[in-house]
């Protein structure tokens, strides 16, 4: 089977040292496929929690439908969110 790794980023994020970046990549590359899938799932859940927290700061009284709409706006685009949830939820 061909190696289908994602292209390496040339430099670490601004808040990460080059040494830490290398260690993180080595650790991730050493994981089994099921461990990588679990890590990706956990990171996805964490991202949604952070996005929800950000929405709560801006719109603390937003209903769950409104929060879902705003998550869709952040993930995709406003027109996609409107198509999924209707523009009335804006």
Phi, psi and omega in degrees: 000140181288148177284121184242042179290150175291151178298143180289141173285141185284334179215154182288163172303159185299334182264015183231131178288157179300320180296315179296324179298315179297314180298317180299315179295319178298317181296314180296317180295339180275351181286149172288160179306319180293326178290322177296319178297317179296318178298316179298319179297314179299317180295323178297316178298317179298319179297318178295319178299317178296317179297317178298321178296319177296320178295319180297328178292318184280322181228076186297339181257012182297137175289167178298323177297318179295318179299315179299319178298313181294326174297317179295323176299316180292320183284321188243256178206160180303320181293326176292316179298318178297321179294323181282319188247349183086141182293344181291344180275002180282000000 
